[in-house]
Amino acid sequence: MQFSVSGQLGRVFVRVVAVALIAGGASAASAQTTVTLNQPATQVVSATIRGGTYANKNNQSVLATRSSDNVEYERHALLKFDTHNTIPAGSAVSSAKLTVTVKDGSADATRLVGAYQITTSWGETEVTWKARRSDQNWSKSGGDLGSRIAVANVSNVAGTRTTFDVTALVKAAVSGKLGSSRYTRIALIDEDSSTSDSYREYFTPKDSNAAVRPVLTVTYGGSSTTAPPPPSTPPPSGSTTTLRVLQWNTHHGGIGTDGVYNPDRLAKKAASFHPDVISFNEIEHYGIDQPSLYASLMKKYTGQTWYYKFTSGAGTQSGIGDLIMSRFPFDATDIQVFSHNRAGVEATIHVNGRAIHVTSTHLDANSTSYRLQEIGELTAWQRSIAEQRIVCGDFNAWPGSTENATMKQSYYDTWAEAQADNTDIAYAGNTAGNTRNSRIDYIYQSRGASALQLKFSQVFDVRDANGVMPSDHRPVMSVFTVK
């Protein structure tokens, strides 16, 4: 069944129909209800934010995206849907699709547009590039963005509809995993290269023609507490008191030691370790959208939705991108650009009631002085982030290096700590835990992270029967108890 919900009357109608279904013999767990949210003000609001001289200007009359290296011209389209009052808390959401209709577009035939979670609330009449409300700034200009939920190619032809599958976000919002406010907040952001022909304008929720307004169509039924388990067996450490963190340099997204590019092979192996959070290095975003690809592959092999955040460094796409993935929804994310085209990406998750901040980075391959400069920038940034902190990455430095000693001034090298406690797990022929020619991939735990207790650390043997590895690096995992 499908119908449109409008205001208090619509909410009553939803309840009446659900009761009728149950009375007719359908159980609360199996009854399916579909709501279509497109009514202005009561069900959906929108705004466009723009940088530069427009950074303090609120604009509700237009809904648009544009990619530009000049912040003066960049635009993000914001949408907020009332899934708080229209969908009962804890409902098992089985599908949620966002559809927008193009009103106008510049010369580029298609643009790659991502749908991102917005992690904090914002006011329709107040939001700007700098501020989410008149008295509250975003933590980062342009919006407090969480994971990218979906991506789609948007045409420049007026009247064309584009649909984003935002089920994972709506499911998390309705279940209460994103906080007490169960609204669904989305930012549409053009992710293609900067060009004056990237402009896309969409019909707004206030358009007189309801058929072209942004619409969120959600199907739900029963309670999430009675929903069936995911299709794969939950990880053995899937309780909320254990956190399994995997670090792996993928060698340009999955080029094995046989020279064959095979992301499926690498993702299948990564999934077999039952990680909760993954730091992938050398992820690329040209030719193919590897961040999105790995999210889909991990879902394929675990049966779970994976949230992710990606950075490619200081505007580069040279195969040094870092990707944070998590089977827990992100509370917030951040990106910090370092010297020499390097960067770090951070995501905040909640485990056992604790906020855990996990960062992924990849330092310069050739210069000690460059790496030390990048470590200085990394640690300065991390000091602005609350505990509990974990930093993962390919540091391109051996354990006895100045770089590792510098990190250990404020962080524990978890593999070294596990060795000292006899909780390290290696394999024959690699008892040192080398992740490449030496041990250059690290999982660091901040010395102030008192709620994290290291259980063990492991470097995996990922050779197949022919001695081939999915990457030229071996993965390392550290497992923590979250107290």
C-alpha positions in Angstrom: 0.0 0.0 0.0 1.2 3.6 -0.6 -0.2 6.9 0.5 0.8 10.5 1.3 1.0 11.6 4.9 0.1 15.2 5.6 0.2 16.8 9.1 -1.6 15.4 12.2 -4.4 14.0 10.1 -1.9 12.0 8.1 -0.3 10.6 11.2 -3.7 9.5 12.5 -4.4 7.9 9.2 -1.1 5.9 9.3 -2.0 4.6 12.8 -5.5 3.6 11.7 -4.3 1.7 8.6 -1.6 -0.1 10.7 -4.3 -1.1 13.3 -6.6 -2.3 10.5 -3.8 -4.5 9.0 -3.1 -6.1 12.4 -6.8 -6.6 13.0 -7.0 -8.3 9.6 -4.5 -10.9 10.6 -1.1 -9.3 9.8 1.4 -9.2 12.8 3.1 -6.1 14.0 6.4 -7.5 12.8 5.1 -8.3 9.2 2.7 -5.3 8.5 4.2 -3.0 5.9 3.4 0.7 5.7 4.7 3.1 3.1 4.8 6.9 3.8 5.6 9.5 1.2 7.0 12.7 2.7 6.9 15.7 0.4 4.7 18.3 2.2 6.5 21.6 2.6 7.1 22.8 6.2 5.4 19.9 7.9 7.3 17.0 6.3 10.3 18.5 4.5 12.3 21.7 4.4 15.3 22.7 2.3 18.0 25.3 1.8 21.1 25.9 -0.3 24.4 27.0 1.3 27.2 28.7 -0.5 30.7 29.8 0.5 32.7 33.0 -0.1 30.8 36.2 0.0 27.6 34.2 0.4 28.9 32.3 3.5 26.5 34.2 5.9 23.5 34.3 3.6 20.5 32.0 4.1 18.8 30.8 0.9 15.6 28.7 1.1 14.2 29.7 -2.4 16.7 27.6 -4.3 17.9 24.0 -4.0 21.1 23.5 -5.9 24.5 21.8 -6.1 27.7 22.9 -7.7 31.3 21.7 -7.6 34.1 24.4 -7.6 37.6 24.7 -6.3 36.6 28.3 -5.5 34.3 28.2 -2.4 32.6 31.3 -3.8 30.7 29.2 -6.3 30.4 25.9 -4.5 26.9 24.9 -3.4 25.4 22.2 -1.1 21.7 21.3 -1.2 20.3 20.5 2.3 17.1 18.6 3.0 15.4 17.7 6.3 12.6 15.1 6.5 10.3 14.6 9.5 10.8 10.9 10.1 10.5 11.7 13.8 6.7 12.3 13.9 5.6 10.3 10.8 7.3 7.0 11.6 6.9 5.3 15.0 10.2 5.1 16.9 11.9 1.8 16.6 10.1 0.8 13.4 11.9 -1.7 11.2 12.7 0.4 8.1 13.0 -1.9 5.0 13.4 0.8 2.3 13.9 4.5 2.1 14.4 6.3 -1.2 15.0 10.0 -1.8 14.0 11.4 -5.2 14.8 14.9 -6.5 13.7 16.4 -9.8 16.1 18.6 -11.9 14.8 22.1 -12.6 17.8 23.4 -14.5 21.3 22.3 -15.3 24.4 23.7 -17.0 26.3 22.1 -19.9 27.7 18.9 -18.3 25.4 16.1 -19.3 25.7 14.2 -16.0 27.3 15.0 -12.6 28.1 12.5 -9.8 26.2 13.7 -6.7 26.5 12.1 -3.3 23.9 12.0 -0.5 25.5 12.6 2.8 24.2 12.4 6.4 24.2 15.7 8.2 25.1 14.9 11.8 23.7 18.0 13.5 20.4 19.9 13.4 19.9 23.0 11.3 17.2 25.6 10.9 15.6 26.3 7.5 15.5 30.1 7.9 18.9 30.3 9.6 21.3 27.9 8.0 24.3 29.2 6.0 27.7 28.0 4.8 29.1 28.9 8.2 26.2 28.4 10.6 23.6 25.8 11.2 21.6 28.2 13.3 21.9 31.9 13.9 23.7 31.4 17.2 25.5 28.1 16.4 28.2 27.5 13.7 28.9 24.3 12.0 32.0 22.5 13.3 33.3 22.8 9.8 32.1 25.3 7.1 29.9 23.8 4.5 28.0 21.5 7.0 28.7 18.8 9.6 28.8 15.9 7.3 28.7 12.2 8.3 29.1 9.2 6.0 28.1 9.3 2.3 25.0 7.1 2.1 24.4 7.0 -1.6 25.7 8.4 -4.9 24.0 8.9 -8.3 24.5 10.5 -11.7 22.3 13.6 -12.1 21.3 14.7 -15.6 21.2 18.3 -16.8 17.8 17.7 -18.4 14.9 19.6 -16.7 12.3 17.2 -15.4 14.7 14.3 -14.9 14.3 12.4 -11.6 17.2 11.0 -9.6 16.7 8.6 -6.7 19.2 7.9 -3.9 18.8 4.8 -1.7 19.1 6.3 1.8 17.7 3.2 3.7 20.8 2.9 6.0 20.4 6.5 7.2 16.7 6.5 7.7 16.9 3.1 9.5 19.6 4.5 11.9 17.5 7.7 12.5 14.2 5.9 13.2 15.9 3.4 15.5 17.3 6.2 17.6 21.0 5.3 16.8 21.7 8.9 15.8 20.3 10.4 18.9 16.9 11.4 20.4 16.0 13.4 17.4 14.9 11.0 14.7 14.8 13.5 11.8 16.5 12.5 8.6 19.0 15.2 7.5 20.7 15.0 4.1 23.2 17.0 2.1 23.5 16.6 -1.7 27.0 17.4 -2.8 28.5 17.3 -6.3 31.6 15.1 -6.2 32.8 15.5 -9.7 35.7 17.8 -10.7 35.4 21.6 -10.5 33.8 23.2 -13.5 31.4 26.1 -14.3 29.2 23.6 -16.0 28.5 21.6 -12.9 25.5 23.6 -11.7 22.3 21.6 -10.9 19.1 23.2 -9.6 16.3 21.0 -8.2 12.7 21.8 -7.5 12.1 22.7 -3.9 9.6 21.4 -1.4 7.6 24.6 -1.8 6.9 24.1 -5.5 3.2 24.2 -6.3 3.5 21.0 -8.3 3.8 18.2 -5.7 4.9 15.8 -8.4 8.3 17.5 -8.7 9.0 18.2 -5.1 11.8 16.3 -3.2 10.2 13.2 -1.8 11.3 10.6 0.8 9.4 7.3 0.4 9.8 5.0 3.4 8.5 1.5 3.9 8.5 0.1 7.4 6.8 -2.5 9.5 6.9 -3.9 13.0 9.6 -3.1 15.5 13.3 -3.2 14.9 13.6 -5.3 18.0 11.7 -8.1 16.3 13.4 -7.8 12.9 15.1 -10.9 11.6 18.9 -11.1 12.0 21.2 -10.0 9.1 21.8 -12.7 6.5 25.3 -13.4 7.7 26.3 -14.6 11.2 27.1 -11.6 13.4 30.8 -11.2 14.2 31.8 -13.1 17.3 33.0 -9.8 18.8 29.8 -8.0 17.8 28.8 -7.1 21.3 28.9 -3.4 22.3 31.9 -4.0 24.7 34.4 -5.1 22.0 35.9 -3.1 19.2 37.8 -4.8 16.4 39.9 -2.3 14.3 41.5 -3.4 11.0 44.3 -1.5 9.2 45.2 -2.4 5.6 47.0 -0.7 2.8 45.1 -2.0 -0.3 47.8 -1.3 -2.9 45.8 1.1 -5.1 42.4 -0.4 -4.2 43.2 -4.1 -4.5 46.2 -4.9 -6.7 47.5 -8.2 -5.5 51.0 -9.5 -5.5 50.1 -11.3 -8.8 49.5 -7.8 -10.4 45.8 -8.4 -10.7 43.3 -5.7 -9.7 40.6 -7.5 -7.7 38.8 -5.5 -4.9 36.4 -8.4 -4.4 39.2 -10.6 -3.3 40.5 -8.1 -0.8 37.1 -7.2 0.6 36.2 -10.9 1.0 39.4 -11.5 3.0 38.8 -8.3 5.1 35.3 -9.4 5.9 36.6 -12.8 7.1 38.3 -11.1 10.0 35.0 -9.7 11.4 36.1 -6.1 11.8 34.0 -3.4 13.3 36.0 -0.5 11.9 38.4 -0.6 8.9 41.2 1.8 7.9 42.0 1.3 4.2 44.9 3.2 2.5 45.6 3.8 -1.2 41.9 4.0 -2.1 41.3 5.8 -5.3 38.4 7.8 -6.6 38.9 8.1 -10.4 37.9 5.7 -13.1 35.8 3.9 -10.4 34.4 5.1 -7.1 36.3 2.7 -4.8 34.9 4.1 -1.5 31.4 3.2 -2.6 32.6 -0.1 -4.2 34.2 -1.3 -0.9 31.1 -0.3 1.0 29.0 -2.5 -1.3 31.5 -5.4 -1.2 31.7 -5.4 2.6 27.9 -5.5 2.7 28.0 -8.3 0.2 30.3 -10.4 2.5 28.9 -9.4 5.9 25.2 -8.8 5.3 25.6 -5.5 7.1 25.5 -1.8 6.0 28.9 -0.1 6.2 29.2 3.6 6.8 32.2 5.4 5.3 34.2 8.6 4.9 37.0 9.2 2.3 39.7 11.7 1.7 42.1 11.9 -1.2 44.6 14.3 0.3 45.1 18.0 -0.7 42.9 17.9 -3.8 44.8 14.9 -5.3 43.6 11.7 -6.8 46.9 9.9 -7.0 46.1 6.7 -5.2 46.9 8.0 -1.7 43.3 8.2 -0.5 42.3 7.1 3.0 39.0 5.5 3.8 37.3 4.9 7.2 34.6 2.3 7.2 32.4 1.2 10.1 29.5 -1.1 10.7 28.4 1.4 13.4 26.8 4.7 12.2 29.0 7.8 12.3 28.1 10.5 14.8 30.5 12.9 13.1 33.4 13.0 10.7 36.3 15.3 9.9 39.1 15.6 7.4 42.5 17.3 7.9 44.9 18.1 5.1 48.6 17.8 5.9 51.7 18.9 4.1 52.9 17.2 0.9 49.4 16.2 -0.3 48.8 13.9 2.6 45.7 14.0 4.9 43.8 12.2 7.6 40.1 11.3 7.9 38.4 10.9 11.3 35.1 9.3 12.2 33.3 9.2 15.6 31.3 6.1 16.6 29.7 5.0 19.8 30.6 1.7 21.4 29.3 0.7 24.9 28.2 4.3 25.5 31.6 5.7 24.7 32.5 8.1 21.9 35.4 6.5 20.0 37.3 8.7 17.5 39.1 6.6 14.7 41.5 8.3 12.3 43.1 6.9 9.1 46.2 8.4 7.4 49.0 7.5 5.0 52.3 9.4 5.4 54.9 10.2 2.8 56.8 7.3 1.3 60.2 8.8 0.7 61.2 11.4 3.2 61.7 11.2 7.0 61.5 15.0 7.3 58.2 15.0 5.4 56.8 12.3 7.7 57.9 14.1 10.8 56.2 17.2 9.6 53.0 15.3 8.8 53.1 13.6 12.2 53.4 17.1 13.9 50.3 18.2 11.9 48.5 14.9 12.7 49.1 15.1 16.5 48.2 18.8 16.7 44.9 18.0 15.0 44.3 15.0 17.2 44.8 17.1 20.4 41.7 19.0 19.4 39.7 15.8 19.4 38.4 14.3 22.7 39.3 10.9 24.0 38.9 8.0 23.2 41.3 8.2 20.1 42.7 5.5 17.8 45.0 6.4 14.9 45.6 3.9 12.1 47.6 4.0 8.9 50.6 3.3 6.7 53.3 5.4 8.3 56.0 4.2 6.0 58.4 4.0 9.0 59.8 1.0 10.8 59.3 0.4 14.5 62.7 1.7 15.5 62.3 4.9 13.5 62.2 8.5 14.8 58.6 8.7 13.4 57.4 5.8 15.6 59.2 7.2 18.7 57.5 10.5 18.0 54.1 9.0 17.9 54.7 7.0 21.0 55.2 10.2 23.0 51.4 10.4 23.2 50.2 7.1 21.7 50.7 3.4 22.4 51.9 1.3 19.5 49.3 -1.5 20.0 51.3 -4.3 18.3 54.4 -3.5 20.4 52.2 -3.4 23.6 50.7 -6.8 22.6 54.2 -8.2 22.1 55.2 -7.0 25.6 52.1 -8.7 27.1 52.4 -11.9 24.9 49.0 -11.1 23.3 50.4 -10.6 19.8 49.4 -13.1 17.1 51.6 -13.6 14.1 52.4 -16.6 12.0 55.3 -18.8 11.2 57.9 -16.9 9.2 56.6 -13.5 10.2 56.9 -13.4 14.0 57.9 -9.8 13.9 54.4 -8.9 12.5 55.8 -7.2 9.4 53.0 -5.7 7.3 55.3 -5.2 4.3 59.1 -5.6 4.2 59.0 -4.3 7.7 56.2 -3.3 10.1 55.1 0.0 8.7 51.3 -0.2 9.2 50.2 0.8 12.7 47.2 1.0 15.0 47.9 3.6 17.7 45.9 4.1 20.9 46.1 7.5 22.6 47.6 7.4 26.1 44.6 9.1 27.4 42.2 6.6 26.1 41.6 4.9 29.5 38.3 3.3 28.4 40.1 1.2 25.8 41.8 -1.9 27.0 43.9 -3.7 24.4 43.0 -7.5 24.2 45.3 -8.6 21.5 46.9 -7.5 18.1 47.2 -9.7 15.1 48.9 -9.6 11.7 47.2 -12.0 9.3 48.7 -14.4 6.7 46.6 -13.6 3.6 48.5 -15.8 1.1 46.4 -18.1 -1.0 47.4 -21.6 -2.0 49.8 -20.1 -4.6 51.3 -17.6 -2.2 49.4 -14.7 -3.7 48.2 -11.8 -1.4 45.3 -9.5 -2.2 47.7 -6.5 -1.6 51.4 -6.0 -1.2 50.7 -5.2 2.4 49.4 -7.5 5.2 46.6 -6.4 7.4 46.9 -5.8 11.1 44.1 -5.8 13.6 43.9 -4.7 17.2 41.0 -5.7 19.4 39.9 -3.6 22.4 37.5 -4.0 25.3 35.5 -0.8 25.6 34.9 -0.1 29.4 
